[in-house]
Amino acid sequence: MEILIEAKSLRDEMSLEILRETYEYPHSIEYLSKKLGIPPSSCRKKISTLLSLGLIEEEMRVYNVKGQWISFYRAKVHPRRLST
């Protein structure tokens, strides 16, 4: 059952878009949600799934002026290898 859920998450177009956007440069959840037009909560859930699959990693964290940590994520695999 778990393998089926993971396979479905890879067929999700938004997950592939997140991998495409983060392959060259790391981006935050806030940036990705605005760029892809999805709510930050949905983006966070998709990134969490990609993290658990080992397809994306947290590259850095920065402390912003509001006193919050912002994580930046980068894809570990080229998205073209997954979309075929």
C-alpha positions as a LaTeX table, in Angstrom:
\begin{tabular}{lrrr}
\hline
Residue & $x$ (\AA) & $y$ (\AA) & $z$ (\AA) \\
\hline
Met1 & 0.00 & 0.00 & 0.00 \\
Glu2 & 2.80 & 2.41 & 0.90 \\
Ile3 & 4.56 & 1.82 & $-2.43$ \\
Leu4 & 1.33 & 2.59 & $-4.30$ \\
Ile5 & 0.93 & 5.89 & $-2.43$ \\
Glu6 & 4.54 & 6.84 & $-3.25$ \\
Ala7 & 4.05 & 5.98 & $-6.93$ \\
Lys8 & 0.93 & 8.13 & $-7.08$ \\
Ser9 & 2.79 & 11.08 & $-5.55$ \\
Leu10 & 5.35 & 10.89 & $-8.36$ \\
Arg11 & 2.61 & 11.06 & $-11.00$ \\
Asp12 & 1.27 & 14.22 & $-9.40$ \\
Glu13 & 2.05 & 17.10 & $-11.77$ \\
Met14 & 2.59 & 19.60 & $-8.94$ \\
Ser15 & 5.20 & 17.35 & $-7.33$ \\
Leu16 & 7.03 & 17.18 & $-10.65$ \\
Glu17 & 6.77 & 20.97 & $-10.96$ \\
Ile18 & 8.32 & 21.36 & $-7.51$ \\
Leu19 & 11.19 & 19.12 & $-8.60$ \\
Arg20 & 11.63 & 21.12 & $-11.82$ \\
Glu21 & 11.65 & 24.45 & $-9.96$ \\
Thr22 & 14.13 & 23.28 & $-7.32$ \\
Tyr23 & 16.55 & 21.38 & $-9.53$ \\
Glu24 & 18.88 & 24.28 & $-10.37$ \\
Tyr25 & 18.29 & 26.58 & $-7.39$ \\
Pro26 & 16.84 & 26.01 & $-3.92$ \\
His27 & 13.51 & 27.69 & $-3.15$ \\
Ser28 & 11.29 & 28.20 & $-0.12$ \\
Ile29 & 7.76 & 26.90 & 0.34 \\
Glu30 & 6.46 & 30.47 & 0.14 \\
Tyr31 & 8.17 & 31.07 & $-3.21$ \\
Leu32 & 7.03 & 27.74 & $-4.66$ \\
Ser33 & 3.42 & 28.20 & $-3.58$ \\
Lys34 & 3.26 & 31.63 & $-5.25$ \\
Lys35 & 5.10 & 30.47 & $-8.38$ \\
Leu36 & 2.93 & 27.36 & $-8.82$ \\
Gly37 & $-0.34$ & 28.93 & $-7.67$ \\
Ile38 & $-1.07$ & 26.46 & $-4.89$ \\
Pro39 & $-1.71$ & 27.09 & $-1.16$ \\
Pro40 & 1.37 & 26.95 & 1.10 \\
Ser41 & $-0.17$ & 24.06 & 3.07 \\
Ser42 & $-0.47$ & 21.94 & $-0.10$ \\
Cys43 & 3.07 & 22.85 & $-1.11$ \\
Arg44 & 4.35 & 21.92 & 2.37 \\
Lys45 & 2.60 & 18.53 & 2.18 \\
Lys46 & 4.04 & 17.77 & $-1.28$ \\
Ile47 & 7.54 & 18.77 & $-0.13$ \\
Ser48 & 7.16 & 16.58 & 2.95 \\
Thr49 & 6.31 & 13.62 & 0.71 \\
Leu50 & 9.24 & 14.36 & $-1.61$ \\
Leu51 & 11.55 & 14.62 & 1.43 \\
Ser52 & 10.40 & 11.23 & 2.73 \\
Leu53 & 11.06 & 9.71 & $-0.71$ \\
Gly54 & 14.56 & 11.19 & $-0.79$ \\
Leu55 & 13.89 & 13.17 & $-3.97$ \\
Ile56 & 14.38 & 16.61 & $-2.43$ \\
Glu57 & 16.50 & 17.91 & 0.43 \\
Glu58 & 16.62 & 20.92 & 2.70 \\
Glu59 & 19.67 & 22.78 & 1.43 \\
Met60 & 19.71 & 25.68 & 3.86 \\
Arg61 & 17.75 & 27.55 & 6.51 \\
Val62 & 17.79 & 31.29 & 7.01 \\
Tyr63 & 16.49 & 33.41 & 9.85 \\
Asn64 & 14.25 & 36.21 & 8.56 \\
Val65 & 13.54 & 39.63 & 10.08 \\
Lys66 & 10.28 & 38.35 & 11.60 \\
Gly67 & 12.25 & 35.86 & 13.69 \\
Gln68 & 11.23 & 32.79 & 11.66 \\
Trp69 & 13.35 & 30.07 & 10.11 \\
Ile70 & 12.80 & 29.70 & 6.36 \\
Ser71 & 13.89 & 26.45 & 4.71 \\
Phe72 & 15.10 & 26.25 & 1.13 \\
Tyr73 & 14.74 & 22.99 & $-0.77$ \\
Arg74 & 16.58 & 21.54 & $-3.77$ \\
Ala75 & 15.78 & 18.47 & $-5.87$ \\
Lys76 & 18.28 & 15.62 & $-5.66$ \\
Val77 & 17.25 & 14.05 & $-8.97$ \\
His78 & 16.58 & 15.49 & $-12.39$ \\
Pro79 & 12.80 & 15.71 & $-12.95$ \\
Arg80 & 13.11 & 14.39 & $-16.51$ \\
Arg81 & 14.19 & 11.02 & $-15.11$ \\
Leu82 & 10.87 & 10.74 & $-13.23$ \\
Ser83 & 8.43 & 12.08 & $-15.81$ \\
Thr84 & 8.96 & 9.32 & $-18.38$ \\
\hline
\end{tabular}
